[in-house]
Amino acid sequence: MPKINSDVRMVTAYRPHMKIIGDILATTKDDLHLDGGASVTYLIRKANVSHTRISKILSNLVSQGLLEQVSSEGTFRYKISSNGREFLVAYQTFSRFAENFGLVI
């Protein structure tokens, strides 16, 4: 008779790359009390992404003009740009639209 493993494992849902980008942009937009911008550490915690992965994503978002990178006290901080705000609104609108049809993006 096979042994049954009684361990309960939680399976986390896969989060698409676009959802992570949306989370990062929303964090930099919503946390306006961070006048100097959001630190990498803060974004890692809020977006729940590893340092290696978020570094690549932040670099891409800055090069695409969706985030602004600001140097502050020897470290980089990130603020959402006007293009980033437009992108975030469009992304959120499309996400809601897709959810209304039962689609997950």
C-alpha positions in Angstrom: 0.0 0.0 0.0 1.5 3.4 -0.9 2.4 5.8 1.8 0.2 8.9 1.9 2.0 12.1 2.5 0.0 14.1 5.1 1.9 17.3 4.5 -0.3 20.1 3.4 1.3 22.3 0.8 0.0 25.7 -0.1 0.2 26.4 -3.8 0.6 30.0 -4.7 -1.0 31.2 -7.8 1.3 32.2 -10.6 1.4 36.0 -11.1 1.9 37.1 -14.6 4.7 39.6 -15.5 2.1 42.3 -16.3 0.4 41.9 -12.9 3.8 42.5 -11.3 4.4 45.6 -13.4 0.9 46.8 -12.4 1.7 46.2 -8.8 4.9 48.1 -9.0 3.4 51.1 -10.8 0.4 51.1 -8.4 2.8 51.1 -5.4 4.8 54.1 -6.8 1.6 55.9 -7.6 -0.4 55.2 -4.4 2.3 55.8 -1.8 2.5 59.6 -2.4 3.8 60.2 1.1 7.1 59.0 -0.3 8.0 62.3 -1.8 11.5 61.1 -2.6 10.2 58.0 -4.4 10.0 54.4 -3.4 13.2 52.5 -2.5 14.0 49.1 -4.0 13.5 47.5 -0.6 10.1 49.1 -0.2 9.0 47.9 -3.7 10.3 44.4 -3.0 8.1 44.2 0.1 5.0 45.8 -1.5 5.2 44.0 -4.8 6.4 40.7 -3.3 9.2 40.2 -5.9 12.8 39.0 -5.4 15.6 41.6 -5.6 17.0 40.0 -8.8 13.7 40.1 -10.6 12.7 43.5 -9.5 16.0 45.0 -10.5 15.4 43.8 -14.1 11.8 45.0 -14.1 12.7 48.5 -12.7 15.5 48.9 -15.3 13.0 48.1 -18.0 10.3 50.4 -16.6 12.8 53.3 -16.4 14.1 52.7 -20.0 10.5 52.6 -21.2 9.7 55.9 -19.5 7.1 54.5 -17.1 9.2 55.1 -14.0 11.6 57.9 -13.1 14.8 56.9 -11.2 15.9 59.4 -8.7 19.2 59.3 -6.8 18.8 60.1 -3.1 21.4 59.7 -0.4 23.5 57.2 -2.4 20.6 55.0 -3.4 18.0 54.9 -6.2 14.4 55.7 -5.6 11.5 55.3 -8.1 8.6 57.5 -9.0 5.8 56.9 -11.5 6.0 59.1 -14.6 3.1 60.6 -16.4 3.4 57.9 -19.0 3.4 55.4 -16.2 0.2 56.8 -14.8 -1.4 56.6 -18.3 -0.2 53.0 -18.7 -1.5 52.0 -15.2 -5.0 53.4 -15.9 -5.1 51.5 -19.2 -3.9 48.3 -17.6 -6.4 48.6 -14.7 -9.2 49.3 -17.1 -8.3 46.3 -19.3 -7.9 44.0 -16.3 -11.4 44.9 -15.0 -12.7 44.4 -18.6 -11.1 41.0 -18.9 -12.3 39.9 -15.4 -15.9 40.7 -16.4 -15.5 38.0 -19.1 -13.8 35.6 -16.7 -10.3 36.1 -18.1 -7.2 36.3 -16.0 -4.4 38.4 -17.3 
